Each structure stands twice: as structure tokens, then as C-alpha cells.
Amino acid sequence: MKKEEITILGAGLIGTLMSIYLRKQGLPVKIYDKRPDMRKSKRYEGGRSINMALSHRGWKSLEEVGLKDRVIPLAIPMYGRRIHDEHGGTSLIPYGKEGQAIYSISRGKFNQLLVEEAENLGVEMLFDHKCEEVDFRDQTIHFSGPEGNFKKEAPVIIGADGAYSSLRMSMQKQIRFNYRQEYISHGYKELTIPATADGEFAMDPNALHIWPRGKFMLIALPNPDKSFTCTLFLPFEGTKVCFDKINDAGDLKSVFKAFFPDAYELMPDLTEEYFKNPTSALINVECYPWVQGHSLLIGDASHAMVPFYGQGMNCGFEDCRVLNGLINKYGHNSWDLVFEKFQKTRKPDTDAICQLAMENFVEMRDTVADPKFLIRKKIETKLNELYPKDWVPLYSMVTFSDMSYSEAYAQGQLQDSIMRQVMADPLITENWNRLDYEEIINKMETAKAV
């Protein structure tokens, strides 16, 4: 039977990785993207990007398609969060066991690598082609491109076209399509800490730096050129420190000198970058079903999440791996079955990680600065050392394992209830290292049995 051509909407990280998986199965693939070819434009030279945090799930997918070794040179390991207090002091909270790291990687160069690999495998790329609408009655796509408007038959469509997906917009016009979007109260702006005059990193290069300030924060991730990509998260309005109240260089200087004094000293281009770069919004998207006919949503098109667990890209890459596994299992002529299995398998997991990402925002901007939070992390680390099979911290389950997001979330909720009891002890700060850790594990086992 003739192999049907697969049309992918979106040449971002998820769309290109999915095309690589499909080509390795011998399937014909075309990718359409509304943006110019990133290799010929300056689209990724800065302004709107939050560096990606590549972790186990993402690496696993890259290894499956044989790209891990080519991506490693683009990535920098970060072994923990380095917390900056308001006086310039810092402390490191490890992400996991010794040697475990998440990896900082710039979106632009990474995306270019995936685009070039896809083309080398025979994927046809068409940039500057905007999907205007999809007609599910005859599986056709209406495009506008450099040579005008045209219609294309598309027997199989995969929408990897992001949080503002055109394919999803067309699905929303169908009956019984559930959709919810939520913008959080905070936006973000990209800034930079350049390399020092002698070409070195200005700070610890093997950590994700966080300046948590209660209702707002600054983060910084390292780059191979010895700079750091910084992201400032502020409320848009309504508080003493917000984007609406920074109107000139004086306002900006006052905020940074008061709340981020050590970062301020390392940011010579702060004023220029702040007023040049856009202030971007953060959106959470949930929808269902992800399937209409032989059309499927993946990645942010089906489950856009805020970036505070570092799992958006990793979750999208896992989408690709799961979908590829189902095609392997059921064959490339069983799209109805493959797509249905995919959405039923993935929806509980993507709901869970979207929820975790929202919850982690509060932890990153506020809780990490609380001394009791550090004690709690030490207790959980000790539990994991003593009982590695019975107690795995939630962050490790999500970031360093294959456990489904939904299972990790449920386990994390149970562990949180136990830890709240432990932390309720008024003398916990003094006594944490003398706790009866076996009793904590027994409480955990009892709670599981209920």
C-alpha cells in the first residue's frame, strides 16, 4: 500500500524532531512554517527566547534518532539552582544526586540543527507558508505563501505549530471541542549577562541562577559563548514592582539596584536591552480532543505550559517518541487507531505536567528563598539516600526518570502531605538530621495503602 505523505505544520523543535522520526520510518514528510527560514533570518538572535532546559526525557528522544552526540556540544550542564539573595550572597540547591544535571541550550542553534538533519533525511521544508484554515471534510489545508493562496490535500496532518496553533484554531470550530487558555499575571523579558572582559563566565556556569523576590524573579542560564541568557519575570501591573511601572532608565536602575544588585553589576547593556526587547506573555493551554479525522495536535499546540518546570520541550519531545512508538506498533496505515491511542495515553500526563509547571512558579519565585525550604530539601535528599526505592523526590521523578508525569504527580502529592506533617515540627530546623526516617517511610507506606 502507498505510504501517505504526512504534512507537519510548524518547523520548531517539536515539528522537526517529529519529521526526523517519521523519515527514519521511511515515511514521506513535508513541513510548512509561517515564519522565514531561521537560517536566513535574524529571528533567533535574541529578544523573545527563554533558554531551554534539556533533561532526561528530551535526551532519550534525541538518542533514539541518533542526534545526542551532535547536541551535546551545544548544551551546558546545570547541577542545581544557585539562589542569589538581596545582599549578593548565593547558595546552591542540587537538582538531584551527584552528577545529575539539566542542560542549558539555546533554542536557535538547536532548532537549526534539527532543521538541517530533517532536510538531510529528505524532509521537504516550506517556509513563509501560513496555514489559514484546515477543512476536515476532505483533509485539505488552505495556505498563503510567497506565490499567493493555494489549497493542498493532506491525508495526514500533524500540528506542531505552537501555543497559537492554526490547526487547533480550525478544530475549535468543530462541535464538542473543549478549549481553555489562561494567561498568568506575569510576563517576561529577555536580558543578557555577557562574558567578562577576559572572555570567561561572570558567574558559576554549571547552575541555573535564580534571584527569587516573592512576587517576581530573575533567572539566568549559561551559553557556550560564556554569556548568560537572563529572563526577568514581573507582573504586568498592579504591584510596586511591575512592567507598567518601569518607564525609563531611572525606574529600571532603581529596581535592579534594590532587588538584583549583583546581577546589575554584570549587565552593562541592561537599559538598551530592556527597552529594545519585547515584553512577552506566558500562556497555559488545555484542549481536547487532539484528533479530528487524520489530523493530530502535539506539543504546545495541544498542551502549552508555562516554563517553570523546564519540561515544555522535553514533554514535546516525549510526545514525538510516544507517537513514533505507536506508529511502530500499529503501522502507518492505522492513523485512526494510532492517533486515538496517542491522545488517550498522553492527555493525563500533559495535564499533570502543566499543573506542576504552574505550581513550580510559586516555588521558584518565593519558596526557594525560605530557609525551611532548604531544610525540607535536605530531608528529602536524606530519605532518598536511605530509601532510594521508597522515596524519590518529585523533581527527580519528573526530570531524571521515565515515570509518567501523571504517576509522578500523584506520588508527589502523597509525599507532600507527609512532608507537611514533618515540617510542622517547630524545632525542625534544629532537629532535621535526627529525625526517625524509617517512621517517615512507614507513614508513606500507610498513606499509599489507604
Long-range contacts (C-beta under 8 A, 24 or more apart in sequence): 1-333, 3-27, 3-28, 3-332, 4-28, 4-155, 4-156, 4-332, 4-333, 4-335, 5-29, 5-30, 5-154, 5-155, 5-156, 6-30, 6-156, 6-157, 6-158, 7-31, 7-32, 7-141, 7-152, 7-154, 7-156, 7-157, 7-158, 8-32, 8-157, 8-158, 8-159, 8-160, 9-33, 9-131, 9-141, 9-157, 9-158, 9-159, 9-160, 9-161, 9-165, 9-166, 9-167, 10-159, 10-160, 10-161, 10-162, 10-165, 10-299, 10-301, 11-35, 11-38, 11-111, 11-115, 11-125, 11-127, 12-111, 12-160, 12-161, 12-162, 12-299, 13-52, 13-107, 13-110, 13-111, 13-114, 13-313, 13-316, 13-317, 14-160, 14-298, 14-299, 14-300, 14-313, 14-316, 14-317, 14-319, 14-320, 15-158, 15-160, 15-161, 15-299, 16-111, 16-114, 16-115, 16-117, 16-118, 16-123, 17-61, 17-62, 17-65, 17-114, 17-316, 17-317, 17-320, 18-158, 18-160, 18-298, 18-319, 18-320, 18-323, 18-324, 19-118, 19-121, 19-123, 20-65, 20-67, 20-114, 20-117, 20-118, 20-121, 20-123, 21-64, 21-65, 21-320, 21-321, 21-323, 21-324, 22-324, 22-327, 23-118, 23-121, 23-122, 23-123, 24-65, 24-121, 25-324, 25-327, 25-328, 25-332, 27-332, 28-122, 29-118, 29-122, 29-123, 29-124, 30-123, 30-124, 30-125, 30-126, 31-118, 31-123, 31-124, 31-125, 31-126, 32-126, 32-129, 32-131, 32-141, 32-143, 33-125, 33-126, 33-127, 33-128, 33-129, 33-161, 34-128, 34-129, 34-130, 34-131, 34-161, 34-166, 35-127, 35-128, 36-127, 36-128, 37-125, 37-127, 37-128, 38-108, 38-111, 38-112, 38-115, 39-112, 39-115, 39-116, 43-108, 44-106, 44-107, 44-108, 44-109, 44-111, 44-112, 45-108, 46-190, 46-192, 46-277, 47-190, 47-276, 47-277, 47-278, 48-190, 48-277, 48-278, 48-280, 49-106, 49-107, 49-108, 49-190, 49-229, 50-188, 50-190, 50-229, 50-231, 50-307, 51-104, 51-105, 51-106, 51-107, 51-221, 51-223, 51-229, 51-231, 52-104, 52-105, 52-106, 52-107, 52-110, 52-310, 52-313, 53-78, 53-102, 53-103, 53-104, 53-105, 53-208, 53-221, 53-310, 53-313, 53-314, 54-102, 54-103, 54-104, 54-105, 54-313, 54-314, 55-102, 55-103, 55-310, 55-311, 55-314, 55-399, 55-400, 56-314, 56-399, 56-400, 56-401, 56-402, 57-311, 57-314, 57-315, 57-317, 57-318, 57-402, 58-313, 58-314, 58-317, 58-318, 59-103, 60-317, 60-318, 60-321, 60-402, 61-317, 61-318, 61-320, 61-321, 62-317, 64-321, 64-324, 67-113, 67-114, 67-117, 70-113, 70-117, 71-105, 71-110, 71-113, 73-224, 74-105, 74-106, 74-109, 74-110, 74-113, 74-224, 75-103, 75-104, 75-105, 76-103, 76-104, 76-105, 76-205, 76-206, 76-221, 76-222, 76-223, 76-224, 77-101, 77-102, 77-103, 77-206, 78-102, 78-103, 78-104, 78-206, 78-207, 78-208, 78-221, 78-222, 79-206, 79-207, 80-207, 80-208, 81-207, 81-208, 81-209, 81-210, 81-364, 81-368, 82-203, 82-204, 82-207, 82-208, 82-209, 82-210, 83-210, 83-212, 83-368, 83-369, 84-209, 84-210, 84-211, 84-260, 84-262, 84-263, 85-369, 86-213, 86-259, 86-261, 87-261, 88-261, 88-262, 90-204, 91-374, 92-204, 92-207, 93-368, 93-374, 93-377, 94-381, 95-395, 95-396, 95-399, 95-400, 96-393, 96-395, 96-396, 96-399, 96-400, 97-384, 97-396, 100-396, 100-400, 101-206, 102-208, 102-310, 102-399, 104-208, 104-221, 104-222, 104-223, 106-223, 106-224, 106-229, 130-166, 131-161, 131-166, 131-167, 132-166, 133-166, 133-170, 134-166, 134-167, 134-170, 134-171, 134-295, 135-170, 136-170, 136-171, 136-174, 136-292, 136-293, 136-295, 139-293, 139-294, 139-295, 155-294, 156-294, 156-295, 156-335, 157-294, 157-295, 157-296, 158-295, 158-296, 158-298, 159-295, 159-296, 159-297, 159-298, 159-301, 159-302, 160-298, 160-299, 160-301, 160-316, 161-301, 162-299, 162-300, 162-301, 162-304, 163-283, 163-285, 163-300, 163-301, 163-304, 165-297, 165-300, 165-301, 165-302, 167-295, 167-297, 167-301, 168-287, 168-297, 168-301, 168-302, 170-292, 171-287, 171-292, 171-295, 171-297, 172-287, 174-292, 177-287, 177-288, 177-289, 178-286, 178-287, 178-288, 179-285, 179-286, 179-287, 180-285, 180-286, 180-287, 181-283, 181-284, 181-285, 181-286, 182-283, 182-284, 183-281, 183-282, 183-283, 183-284, 184-282, 184-283, 184-284, 184-306, 184-358, 184-361, 185-235, 185-236, 185-238, 186-216, 186-233, 186-234, 186-235, 186-236, 186-282, 186-361, 187-233, 187-234, 187-235, 187-236, 187-243, 187-279, 187-280, 187-281, 187-282, 188-231, 188-232, 188-233, 188-234, 188-279, 188-280, 188-282, 189-231, 189-232, 189-234, 189-243, 189-274, 189-277, 189-278, 189-279, 189-280, 190-229, 190-230, 190-231, 190-273, 190-277, 191-218, 191-230, 191-231, 191-232, 191-267, 191-270, 191-273, 191-274, 191-277, 192-227, 192-228, 192-229, 192-230, 192-267, 192-269, 192-273, 193-220, 193-227, 193-228, 193-230, 193-263, 193-266, 193-267, 194-227, 194-266, 194-268, 194-269, 195-225, 195-226, 195-227, 196-226, 199-226, 200-226, 201-226, 201-228, 202-228, 202-266, 203-228, 203-266, 210-364, 210-368, 211-259, 211-260, 211-263, 212-364, 212-365, 212-366, 212-367, 212-368, 212-369, 213-241, 213-259, 213-365, 213-369, 214-365, 214-366, 214-369, 215-239, 215-241, 215-365, 215-366, 216-241, 216-242, 216-259, 216-365, 217-364, 217-365, 218-260, 218-263, 219-364, 220-263, 230-263, 230-267, 233-365, 236-279, 243-279, 246-274, 249-275, 282-306, 282-307, 284-354, 284-357, 284-358, 286-351, 286-354, 288-343, 288-347, 289-343, 290-339, 290-342, 290-343, 290-346, 290-347, 291-339, 291-340, 291-342, 291-343, 294-335, 294-336, 294-339, 296-323, 296-339, 296-342, 296-343, 298-323, 302-350, 303-350, 303-351, 303-353, 303-354, 305-350, 305-353, 305-354, 305-357, 305-358, 306-357, 306-358, 306-361, 307-357, 308-357, 308-358, 308-360, 308-361, 308-364, 309-353, 309-356, 309-357, 309-360, 309-398, 310-399, 311-353, 311-356, 311-357, 311-398, 311-399, 311-405, 312-357, 315-349, 315-350, 315-353, 315-405, 319-346, 322-346, 348-404, 348-405, 348-406, 349-404, 349-405, 349-406, 350-405, 351-406, 352-404, 352-405, 352-406, 352-408, 352-409, 353-398, 353-405, 353-409, 355-409, 356-394, 356-398, 356-405, 356-409, 356-412, 371-429, 372-423, 372-428, 372-429, 375-423, 375-428, 375-429, 375-432, 376-419, 376-422, 376-423, 378-432, 378-433, 379-419, 379-422, 379-432, 379-435, 380-415, 380-419, 382-433, 382-437, 383-437, 383-440, 383-441, 386-437, 387-437, 387-441, 390-441, 390-444, 390-445, 391-415, 391-440, 391-441, 391-444, 414-444, 414-447, 414-448, 415-444, 417-447, 418-443, 418-444, 418-447
